[in-house]
Amino acid sequence: MILFNGYIISNSNRQKEQPHWQLVKSVMAEPDYLEGDCEELIKPKKLLNPVKGSRNHQDLHRELMMNQKRGLAPQNKPELQKVLEKRKREQVLKAQREEQEAHTKRSDLEIELMKRQQKLEQLELDQQKDEEEQENTPEFVKMKSNLRRTKQEANGEELTT
């Protein structure tokens, strides 16, 4: 016998006898619990995953898959994740700066320029923090500050006239 493309071909007549999977099935041992004479035995069942079976999990999974297909990332990251990413980014930048400073000796002019650059970066970070704080503040607090400002402007105009 010769095995060719999943079929067994006999040497004598070279005909296709039976597919390879049928041969393997007949060679493999059958499980004992499939026999009909032992109906008293408990037959194994596949366990269900309660998480995958829940409606909330299915909806969340469907939404994430649709967003991934569209190329959208989850819109709002948790605050803790934002802070951790920010810290990690700052640590990497700080390590890179320290590496650069260690490798090169700088002149007085370069040192002054670096100080100015650091001041500018610090100002940018402060502005970003202020913007993030403004984004995170509730709407009624923003409106209250706007009302105070307009009230102060109105009082200032009355005093000048």
C-alpha positions as CSV (number, residue, x, y, z in Angstrom):
1,M,0.0,0.0,0.0
2,I,1.1,3.6,-0.8
3,L,-0.2,6.7,0.9
4,F,-0.8,9.5,-1.7
5,N,-2.6,12.8,-1.0
6,G,-4.6,11.4,1.9
7,Y,-5.6,8.3,0.0
8,I,-4.4,4.7,0.2
9,I,-3.4,3.2,-3.1
10,S,-2.8,-0.5,-3.3
11,N,0.1,-1.8,-5.3
12,S,-2.0,-4.3,-7.2
13,N,-4.7,-2.2,-8.8
14,R,-3.6,1.4,-7.9
15,Q,-7.2,2.5,-7.1
16,K,-8.3,4.9,-4.4
17,E,-9.6,2.8,-1.5
18,Q,-10.4,5.1,1.4
19,P,-9.4,8.5,2.6
20,H,-6.6,8.8,5.1
21,W,-8.9,10.2,7.9
22,Q,-11.0,7.1,7.7
23,L,-8.0,4.9,8.1
24,V,-6.8,6.9,11.1
25,K,-10.3,6.8,12.6
26,S,-10.4,3.0,12.4
27,V,-7.0,2.7,14.0
28,M,-7.7,5.1,16.9
29,A,-9.3,3.6,20.0
30,E,-12.9,4.5,20.8
31,P,-13.6,5.9,24.3
32,D,-15.2,3.6,26.7
33,Y,-18.1,5.9,27.6
34,L,-19.5,5.9,24.1
35,E,-20.7,2.3,24.4
36,G,-24.4,2.0,24.8
37,D,-24.4,-0.6,27.6
38,C,-23.2,1.8,30.3
39,E,-26.0,4.3,30.4
40,E,-25.7,4.7,34.1
41,L,-22.4,6.4,33.8
42,I,-22.3,10.2,33.8
43,K,-21.0,11.4,30.5
44,P,-18.6,14.4,30.5
45,K,-19.9,17.7,29.3
46,K,-17.9,20.7,28.2
47,L,-17.8,23.3,30.9
48,L,-19.2,26.7,30.1
49,N,-17.3,29.9,30.8
50,P,-19.6,32.2,32.8
51,V,-17.6,35.3,31.7
52,K,-18.0,34.6,28.0
53,G,-21.6,33.6,28.5
54,S,-22.6,36.9,30.1
55,R,-24.3,39.5,28.0
56,N,-22.2,42.4,29.3
57,H,-19.0,40.6,28.3
58,Q,-20.3,39.9,24.9
59,D,-21.4,43.5,24.3
60,L,-18.0,44.8,25.5
61,H,-16.1,42.4,23.3
62,R,-18.3,43.3,20.3
63,E,-17.7,47.0,20.9
64,L,-13.9,46.6,21.3
65,M,-13.7,44.5,18.1
66,M,-15.7,47.1,16.1
67,N,-13.4,49.9,17.5
68,Q,-10.3,47.9,16.6
69,K,-11.6,47.4,13.0
70,R,-12.2,51.1,12.7
71,G,-8.8,51.9,14.2
72,L,-10.1,53.6,17.3
73,A,-8.4,53.2,20.6
74,P,-10.5,53.3,23.8
75,Q,-11.5,56.9,24.3
76,N,-10.9,57.5,27.9
77,K,-8.1,55.8,29.8
78,P,-8.4,55.5,33.6
79,E,-6.7,58.3,35.5
80,L,-4.2,55.9,37.1
81,Q,-3.1,54.6,33.7
82,K,-2.6,58.2,32.5
83,V,-0.5,59.1,35.5
84,L,1.6,56.0,35.2
85,E,2.2,56.6,31.5
86,K,3.1,60.2,32.2
87,R,5.6,59.2,34.9
88,K,7.2,56.6,32.7
89,R,7.5,59.1,29.8
90,E,9.1,61.6,32.2
91,Q,11.6,59.0,33.5
92,V,12.6,58.0,30.0
93,L,13.2,61.7,29.0
94,K,15.1,62.3,32.2
95,A,17.3,59.3,31.7
96,Q,18.0,60.3,28.1
97,R,19.0,63.9,29.2
98,E,21.3,62.5,31.9
99,E,22.9,60.2,29.4
100,Q,23.5,63.0,26.9
101,E,25.0,65.2,29.7
102,A,27.3,62.5,30.8
103,H,28.7,61.8,27.3
104,T,29.5,65.4,26.4
105,K,31.2,68.2,28.2
106,R,29.5,71.5,27.5
107,S,30.7,75.1,27.3
108,D,29.2,77.9,29.4
109,L,27.0,79.0,26.5
110,E,25.6,75.5,26.0
111,I,24.9,75.3,29.7
112,E,22.9,78.5,29.7
113,L,21.0,77.4,26.6
114,M,20.2,74.1,28.4
115,K,18.9,76.0,31.4
116,R,16.6,78.1,29.2
117,Q,15.4,75.0,27.4
118,Q,14.6,73.4,30.8
119,K,12.7,76.5,31.9
120,L,10.7,76.4,28.7
121,E,9.9,72.7,29.1
122,Q,8.9,73.3,32.7
123,L,6.5,76.1,31.6
124,E,5.0,73.8,29.0
125,L,4.5,71.1,31.6
126,D,2.8,73.6,33.9
127,Q,0.6,74.7,31.1
128,Q,-0.3,71.1,30.3
129,K,-1.1,70.4,34.0
130,D,-3.3,73.5,34.1
131,E,-5.2,72.4,30.9
132,E,-5.7,68.9,32.4
133,E,-7.0,70.4,35.6
134,Q,-9.4,72.6,33.6
135,E,-10.6,69.6,31.6
136,N,-11.2,67.6,34.8
137,T,-13.0,70.3,36.7
138,P,-16.8,70.0,36.7
139,E,-18.9,72.4,34.5
140,F,-20.5,74.2,37.4
141,V,-17.1,75.3,38.8
142,K,-16.1,76.7,35.4
143,M,-19.3,78.6,35.1
144,K,-18.9,80.0,38.7
145,S,-15.4,81.3,37.9
146,N,-16.8,82.9,34.7
147,L,-19.5,84.6,36.7
148,R,-17.0,86.0,39.2
149,R,-14.8,87.3,36.4
150,T,-17.7,89.1,34.7
151,K,-18.8,90.5,38.0
152,Q,-15.4,91.8,38.8
153,E,-15.1,93.4,35.3
154,A,-18.5,95.0,35.8
155,N,-17.4,96.4,39.2
156,G,-14.1,97.7,37.7
157,E,-16.0,99.6,34.9
158,E,-18.3,101.2,37.5
159,L,-15.3,102.4,39.5
160,T,-13.6,103.9,36.5
161,T,-16.6,105.8,35.3
